[in-house]
């Protein structure tokens, strides 16, 4: 096995309320009655289920779920966004000054 080091510089910040693209209860529900014509889940704006909603960001037509203050929102040099667990991020990246 070889050892690798990340060399790309990224922009990142703690994932906070307002950074999300939407809120959804999908991680907590196996069947959702709110689907669009294509069979994909809608955003939960009109959902009547009394279930905790979780923030997400859209990545490649999919939802990536995270927790505020427990994830970093990262943007690479190509503008691609991701959510990285706070502990993993803080052990993997060091601030460039």
C-alpha positions in Angstrom: 0.0 0.0 0.0 1.3 3.5 -0.9 0.9 6.7 1.1 -0.7 9.7 -0.5 -0.9 13.4 0.4 -3.6 15.9 -0.7 -2.0 18.8 -2.6 -5.0 20.7 -3.8 -5.9 24.0 -2.2 -9.6 24.3 -1.4 -11.9 26.9 0.2 -13.9 25.7 3.2 -16.0 26.9 6.0 -18.1 25.3 8.7 -21.5 24.2 7.3 -24.1 26.6 8.8 -27.7 27.4 8.4 -28.1 29.3 5.1 -25.4 27.3 3.3 -27.8 24.4 2.4 -29.6 24.1 -0.9 -32.6 22.6 0.9 -34.0 20.6 3.8 -35.3 17.0 3.6 -36.4 14.2 5.8 -35.3 11.6 3.3 -32.5 10.1 5.4 -35.1 9.3 8.1 -38.0 8.1 5.9 -38.0 4.9 3.8 -41.1 5.9 1.7 -41.9 9.5 0.9 -45.2 10.5 -0.6 -43.8 13.7 -2.1 -42.3 12.7 -5.4 -42.2 14.7 -8.6 -43.3 13.5 -12.1 -39.8 11.9 -12.6 -40.2 9.9 -9.4 -37.5 11.9 -7.5 -38.2 13.3 -4.1 -39.4 16.9 -3.9 -37.9 19.5 -1.6 -39.7 19.4 1.7 -41.3 22.8 1.5 -44.8 21.4 1.1 -44.3 18.2 3.2 -46.9 17.6 5.9 -44.9 14.9 7.7 -43.9 16.0 11.2 -40.4 14.7 10.9 -37.0 16.3 11.6 -35.6 17.8 8.4 -31.8 17.6 7.6 -29.9 20.1 5.5 -28.4 19.1 2.2 -26.4 20.5 -0.8 -26.9 19.4 -4.4 -24.1 17.5 -6.0 -24.4 16.0 -9.5 -28.2 15.8 -9.3 -28.1 14.1 -5.9 -28.5 15.3 -2.3 -25.5 15.2 0.1 -26.7 15.4 3.6 -24.8 17.0 6.5 -25.3 18.5 9.9 -24.7 22.1 10.7 -21.5 22.7 12.7 -20.5 19.0 12.2 -19.4 19.3 8.6 -17.3 21.6 6.5 -18.6 22.9 3.2 -15.6 22.6 0.8 -15.2 24.1 -2.7 -12.3 22.8 -4.8 -10.5 24.8 -7.5 -13.0 23.6 -10.2 -15.9 24.9 -8.1 -17.1 21.5 -7.0 -18.7 21.5 -3.6 -18.7 18.7 -1.0 -19.4 18.2 2.7 -16.7 16.7 4.8 -17.0 15.5 8.4 -15.5 18.1 10.7 -13.1 15.6 12.4 -11.9 14.2 9.1 -11.5 17.7 7.7 -9.5 19.0 10.7 -7.2 16.0 10.6 -6.7 16.2 6.8 -6.4 19.8 6.0 -4.3 22.6 7.4 -5.0 26.3 6.9 -2.9 28.1 4.2 -1.8 31.5 5.4 
